[in-house]
């Protein structure tokens, strides 16, 4: 009969040097969707601002902020690319709708409204997810910037 308290403790792994990740731990920045990397408050604010600027200033605002901050933070880089790809996708989807609207002398302009609503909804969701620190990928967009 063995006693429950006689179970040997699991072997202790050697501790890594200070500043090095533990063996088997994901390294932040290598694969942002795989690891337990938690963005700082500043990174979350900058990523949220990128999405917000895309709603307010179009392509130029998020492009400038992304170009300035993309090398400093993987989180900001990820959200910047998502916001810019949303802008590009919106533009690409708008072209045929504009042509149809012109051909029908404006009667098909109502087709543009669902696209605009979807654009703003996805931008707001991206803004919220960035402020929460989530690695949000906008569904249904064309990812030309990788």
Backbone as JSON, one array per atom type, in Angstrom:
{
  "sequence": "XXXXXXXXXXXXXXXXXXXXXXXXXXXXXXXXXXXXXXXXXXXXXXXXXXXXXXXXXXXXXXXXXXXXXXXXXXXXXXXXXXXXXXXXXXXXXXXXXXXXXXXXXXXXXXXXXXXXXXXXXXXXXXXXXXXXXXXXXXXXXXXXXX",
  "N": [[0.82, -1.18, 0.0], [0.61, 2.1, -0.98], [1.2, 5.4, 0.06], [-0.58, 8.45, -0.58], [0.89, 10.73, -0.24], [3.48, 10.13, -0.78], [4.2, 10.59, -3.38], [6.54, 11.42, -5.8], [7.93, 14.65, -6.44], [7.63, 16.53, -9.51], [10.41, 16.72, -11.82], [12.57, 19.56, -11.65], [13.04, 22.02, -14.07], [15.97, 23.54, -15.44], [16.45, 26.99, -14.78], [16.12, 29.69, -17.09], [18.56, 32.14, -18.23], [18.43, 35.54, -16.94], [16.05, 37.58, -18.58], [15.68, 35.91, -20.73], [13.35, 33.77, -22.46], [11.5, 31.05, -20.94], [12.2, 27.57, -21.52], [10.43, 26.24, -24.23], [8.48, 28.14, -24.01], [6.44, 30.49, -25.74], [7.89, 32.93, -27.86], [7.5, 36.34, -27.63], [6.39, 38.29, -30.38], [7.34, 36.68, -32.46], [5.32, 34.95, -33.48], [2.48, 36.43, -33.46], [-0.17, 35.58, -33.09], [-0.02, 33.23, -31.74], [1.17, 33.21, -29.21], [1.21, 34.04, -25.64], [1.43, 36.82, -25.59], [1.05, 40.0, -24.28], [-0.12, 43.06, -25.16], [1.12, 46.36, -24.41], [-0.37, 49.14, -22.65], [0.05, 51.47, -24.1], [0.57, 50.44, -26.67], [-1.92, 49.28, -27.22], [-3.52, 51.57, -27.28], [-2.4, 52.97, -29.46], [-2.93, 51.15, -31.56], [-5.7, 51.15, -31.48], [-6.14, 53.8, -32.16], [-5.26, 53.8, -34.8], [-7.29, 52.33, -36.09], [-9.44, 54.03, -35.53], [-8.65, 56.39, -36.81], [-8.79, 55.47, -39.42], [-11.49, 55.45, -39.87], [-12.11, 58.12, -39.67], [-10.31, 59.67, -41.23], [-9.86, 58.36, -43.56], [-7.62, 56.73, -45.77], [-5.13, 57.97, -45.36], [-4.53, 58.83, -42.64], [-4.31, 56.4, -40.96], [-2.25, 55.22, -42.43], [-0.01, 56.93, -42.1], [0.4, 56.79, -39.27], [0.82, 54.03, -39.0], [3.15, 53.66, -40.57], [4.99, 55.06, -39.02], [5.0, 53.69, -36.55], [5.15, 50.91, -36.99], [7.52, 49.37, -36.82], [8.12, 49.39, -34.18], [6.3, 47.94, -32.68], [4.78, 44.81, -32.76], [2.09, 44.4, -32.37], [0.85, 46.88, -32.99], [1.7, 47.02, -35.63], [0.31, 44.81, -36.72], [-2.43, 45.6, -36.4], [-2.39, 47.96, -37.86], [-1.91, 47.05, -40.46], [-4.25, 45.58, -40.82], [-6.24, 47.6, -40.69], [-5.51, 49.21, -42.88], [-5.77, 47.37, -44.96], [-8.51, 46.99, -44.83], [-9.37, 49.51, -45.7], [-8.38, 49.48, -48.35], [-9.8, 47.3, -49.41], [-12.42, 48.28, -49.16], [-12.3, 50.38, -51.0], [-11.82, 48.95, -53.4], [-14.17, 47.39, -53.58], [-15.95, 49.46, -53.84], [-15.66, 50.55, -56.39], [-17.03, 49.02, -58.57], [-19.64, 49.46, -57.65], [-19.89, 52.23, -57.83], [-19.74, 52.54, -60.61], [-22.07, 51.17, -61.44], [-23.96, 52.81, -60.21], [-23.57, 55.2, -61.61], [-24.27, 54.39, -64.22], [-26.97, 53.84, -63.86], [-27.96, 56.33, -63.4], [-27.85, 57.19, -60.72], [-29.83, 55.76, -59.44], [-29.14, 53.27, -58.39], [-27.71, 53.85, -56.21], [-28.37, 53.21, -53.62], [-27.28, 50.73, -53.18], [-24.76, 51.15, -52.32], [-24.93, 51.88, -49.68], [-25.13, 49.59, -47.79], [-22.46, 48.68, -47.94], [-21.0, 50.85, -46.95], [-22.01, 50.94, -44.34], [-21.15, 48.42, -43.4], [-18.38, 48.8, -43.58], [-17.96, 50.81, -41.58], [-18.91, 49.44, -39.3], [-17.12, 47.22, -39.14], [-14.75, 48.67, -38.8], [-15.22, 49.91, -36.31], [-15.49, 47.65, -34.67], [-12.87, 46.64, -34.95], [-11.5, 48.72, -33.71], [-12.45, 48.51, -31.06], [-11.6, 45.91, -30.4], [-8.82, 46.22, -30.61], [-8.38, 48.02, -28.52], [-8.93, 46.36, -26.42], [-6.81, 44.69, -26.5], [-6.7, 42.54, -28.22], [-5.77, 40.37, -30.92], [-7.1, 41.05, -33.53], [-8.5, 39.92, -36.55], [-9.81, 41.17, -39.43], [-12.68, 39.96, -40.91], [-13.23, 38.79, -44.27], [-11.79, 40.62, -45.83], [-9.52, 41.85, -48.35], [-6.22, 41.0, -48.24], [-3.77, 42.78, -49.03], [-1.59, 44.09, -48.01], [0.83, 42.59, -46.25]],
  "CA": [[0.0, 0.0, 0.0], [1.4, 3.32, -1.01], [0.53, 6.58, 0.6], [-0.69, 9.52, -1.57], [1.87, 11.77, 0.04], [4.8, 9.66, -1.17], [4.39, 10.82, -4.81], [7.69, 12.32, -5.97], [7.69, 15.93, -7.14], [8.18, 16.51, -10.87], [11.75, 17.31, -11.87], [12.65, 20.99, -11.91], [13.84, 22.38, -15.23], [16.88, 24.64, -15.13], [15.91, 28.3, -15.07], [16.89, 30.38, -18.13], [19.2, 33.37, -17.77], [17.5, 36.66, -16.88], [15.72, 38.2, -19.86], [15.45, 34.88, -21.74], [12.12, 33.04, -22.19], [11.65, 29.68, -20.47], [12.21, 26.6, -22.61], [9.1, 25.88, -24.66], [7.57, 29.28, -23.96], [6.44, 31.25, -26.99], [8.65, 34.18, -27.84], [6.67, 37.42, -28.14], [6.83, 38.93, -31.61], [7.6, 35.75, -33.55], [4.01, 34.61, -34.03], [1.62, 37.16, -32.56], [-1.44, 34.92, -32.81], [0.21, 31.97, -31.06], [1.71, 33.3, -27.87], [0.47, 34.8, -24.63], [1.94, 38.18, -25.56], [0.05, 40.98, -23.88], [0.36, 44.39, -25.56], [1.09, 47.39, -23.38], [-1.45, 50.11, -22.78], [0.41, 52.38, -25.19], [0.36, 49.72, -27.93], [-3.37, 49.15, -27.43], [-4.02, 52.9, -27.65], [-1.96, 53.28, -30.83], [-3.66, 50.29, -32.48], [-7.06, 51.65, -31.5], [-6.1, 55.06, -32.89], [-5.15, 53.48, -36.22], [-8.63, 51.99, -36.57], [-10.27, 55.23, -35.44], [-8.24, 57.29, -37.89], [-9.26, 54.95, -40.7], [-12.89, 55.85, -40.01], [-12.24, 59.58, -39.72], [-9.47, 60.35, -42.22], [-9.64, 57.52, -44.73], [-6.39, 55.95, -45.9], [-3.92, 58.72, -45.01], [-4.26, 58.83, -41.19], [-3.71, 55.14, -40.49], [-1.0, 54.96, -43.14], [1.07, 57.68, -41.44], [0.67, 56.23, -37.94], [1.38, 52.69, -39.17], [4.54, 53.78, -41.04], [5.82, 55.55, -37.92], [5.03, 52.78, -35.39], [5.12, 49.48, -37.33], [8.74, 48.67, -36.41], [8.24, 49.44, -32.71], [5.37, 47.04, -32.02], [4.1, 43.82, -33.61], [0.65, 44.6, -32.2], [0.47, 48.05, -33.79], [1.92, 46.61, -37.01], [-0.79, 43.94, -37.11], [-3.66, 46.38, -36.53], [-2.21, 48.91, -38.95], [-2.13, 46.33, -41.72], [-5.68, 45.24, -40.92], [-7.0, 48.82, -40.99], [-5.19, 49.62, -44.25], [-6.38, 46.4, -45.87], [-9.94, 47.3, -44.85], [-9.52, 50.67, -46.57], [-8.14, 49.05, -49.73], [-10.93, 46.46, -49.78], [-13.56, 49.17, -49.32], [-12.11, 51.09, -52.27], [-11.99, 47.99, -54.49], [-15.59, 47.05, -53.66], [-16.71, 50.67, -54.2], [-15.54, 50.87, -57.83], [-18.17, 48.55, -59.37], [-20.87, 50.09, -57.19], [-19.93, 53.57, -58.42], [-20.04, 52.38, -62.03], [-23.49, 50.83, -61.54], [-24.7, 54.01, -59.83], [-23.47, 56.15, -62.73], [-25.03, 53.83, -65.34], [-28.39, 53.94, -63.56], [-28.22, 57.74, -63.06], [-28.01, 57.35, -59.28], [-30.88, 54.91, -58.86], [-28.55, 52.13, -57.69], [-26.88, 54.38, -55.12], [-28.7, 52.55, -52.35], [-26.42, 49.56, -53.04], [-23.53, 51.6, -51.67], [-25.19, 52.05, -48.25], [-24.69, 48.45, -46.98], [-21.0, 48.63, -47.92], [-20.54, 51.89, -46.02], [-22.36, 50.5, -42.98], [-20.24, 47.32, -43.06], [-17.06, 49.4, -43.37], [-17.92, 51.44, -40.27], [-19.07, 48.42, -38.26], [-15.86, 46.5, -39.01], [-13.77, 49.6, -38.23], [-15.52, 50.08, -34.88], [-15.13, 46.39, -34.01], [-11.41, 46.63, -34.89], [-11.1, 49.71, -32.69], [-12.75, 47.93, -29.74], [-10.71, 44.75, -30.18], [-7.47, 46.74, -30.37], [-8.32, 48.61, -27.17], [-8.96, 45.23, -25.48], [-5.55, 43.97, -26.6], [-6.89, 41.33, -29.02], [-5.17, 40.32, -32.27], [-8.3, 40.92, -34.36], [-8.37, 39.86, -38.01], [-11.08, 41.59, -40.01], [-13.1, 38.93, -41.87], [-13.71, 39.15, -45.59], [-11.05, 41.68, -46.52], [-8.4, 41.45, -49.21], [-4.99, 41.34, -47.53], [-2.68, 43.12, -49.95], [-0.45, 44.42, -47.16], [1.04, 41.42, -45.38]],
  "C": [[0.86, 1.24, 0.0], [0.55, 4.48, -0.53], [0.51, 7.66, -0.47], [0.41, 10.56, -1.42], [3.29, 11.37, -0.36], [5.09, 9.88, -2.65], [5.55, 11.8, -4.98], [7.29, 13.57, -6.75], [8.26, 15.84, -8.55], [9.54, 17.17, -10.9], [11.69, 18.79, -12.24], [13.55, 21.23, -13.12], [14.79, 23.51, -14.84], [16.26, 25.97, -15.57], [16.76, 28.99, -16.14], [17.56, 31.62, -17.55], [18.19, 34.52, -17.75], [17.3, 37.28, -18.26], [15.45, 37.21, -20.97], [14.14, 34.16, -21.42], [12.41, 31.63, -21.71], [11.58, 28.74, -21.66], [10.78, 26.19, -22.93], [8.11, 27.02, -24.61], [7.61, 30.02, -25.28], [7.19, 32.56, -26.84], [7.78, 35.29, -28.41], [7.27, 38.03, -29.4], [7.09, 37.97, -32.75], [6.31, 35.34, -34.24], [2.96, 35.24, -33.13], [0.32, 36.45, -32.23], [-1.25, 33.66, -31.96], [0.59, 32.12, -29.59], [0.87, 34.12, -26.92], [0.98, 36.23, -24.49], [0.82, 39.15, -25.22], [0.57, 42.37, -24.23], [0.23, 45.39, -24.41], [-0.09, 48.33, -23.63], [-1.2, 51.08, -23.93], [0.19, 51.72, -26.55], [-1.12, 49.58, -28.24], [-3.96, 50.49, -27.88], [-3.63, 53.25, -29.08], [-2.71, 52.43, -31.85], [-5.11, 50.76, -32.6], [-7.14, 52.95, -32.31], [-5.99, 54.83, -34.4], [-6.53, 53.17, -36.8], [-9.54, 53.22, -36.57], [-9.93, 56.22, -36.55], [-8.71, 56.79, -39.26], [-10.71, 55.33, -40.94], [-13.03, 57.35, -40.23], [-11.47, 60.23, -40.87], [-9.25, 59.53, -43.49], [-8.3, 56.82, -44.66], [-5.17, 56.65, -45.29], [-3.57, 58.65, -43.52], [-3.66, 57.54, -40.69], [-2.39, 54.81, -41.18], [0.17, 55.67, -42.45], [1.42, 57.07, -40.1], [1.29, 54.84, -38.06], [2.84, 52.77, -39.63], [5.48, 54.22, -39.92], [6.02, 54.48, -36.85], [5.19, 51.3, -35.72], [6.36, 48.72, -36.87], [8.91, 48.62, -34.89], [7.37, 48.39, -32.02], [4.73, 46.11, -33.03], [2.59, 44.02, -33.54], [0.15, 45.77, -33.04], [0.65, 47.73, -35.28], [0.76, 45.77, -37.53], [-2.07, 44.75, -37.35], [-3.56, 47.43, -37.63], [-2.46, 48.25, -40.29], [-3.6, 45.97, -41.91], [-6.51, 46.47, -41.31], [-6.74, 49.28, -42.43], [-5.79, 48.66, -45.27], [-7.9, 46.59, -45.93], [-10.21, 48.49, -45.77], [-9.38, 50.28, -48.04], [-9.32, 48.22, -50.23], [-12.18, 47.3, -50.02], [-13.48, 49.9, -50.66], [-12.37, 50.17, -53.46], [-13.46, 47.63, -54.67], [-16.43, 48.25, -54.09], [-16.71, 50.94, -55.7], [-16.71, 50.33, -58.65], [-19.49, 49.18, -58.94], [-21.0, 51.51, -57.75], [-20.3, 53.51, -59.9], [-21.53, 52.09, -62.22], [-24.36, 52.05, -61.21], [-24.69, 55.04, -60.96], [-24.32, 55.67, -63.9], [-26.54, 54.01, -65.11], [-28.8, 55.35, -63.13], [-28.55, 57.92, -61.58], [-29.05, 56.46, -58.64], [-30.33, 53.73, -58.07], [-27.64, 52.6, -56.54], [-27.15, 53.74, -53.78], [-27.86, 51.3, -52.13], [-25.13, 49.9, -52.29], [-23.7, 51.66, -50.15], [-24.78, 50.83, -47.41], [-23.17, 48.33, -46.88], [-20.43, 49.65, -46.94], [-20.83, 51.48, -44.58], [-21.41, 49.39, -42.52], [-18.84, 47.85, -42.78], [-16.95, 50.02, -41.98], [-18.06, 50.44, -39.14], [-17.76, 47.66, -38.05], [-14.76, 47.39, -38.42], [-13.97, 49.8, -36.73], [-15.17, 48.81, -34.11], [-13.6, 46.28, -33.88], [-10.88, 47.57, -33.82], [-11.31, 49.14, -31.28], [-11.8, 46.78, -29.43], [-9.27, 45.2, -29.91], [-7.36, 47.31, -28.97], [-8.35, 47.52, -26.1], [-7.65, 44.43, -25.49], [-5.65, 42.69, -27.4], [-6.25, 41.48, -30.39], [-6.3, 40.06, -33.26], [-7.95, 40.9, -35.84], [-9.74, 40.15, -38.6], [-11.49, 40.55, -41.06], [-13.51, 39.53, -43.21], [-12.96, 40.25, -46.31], [-9.94, 41.08, -47.38], [-7.12, 41.92, -48.51], [-3.84, 41.56, -48.51], [-1.42, 43.51, -49.19], [-0.29, 43.28, -46.17], [2.09, 41.68, -44.36]]
}
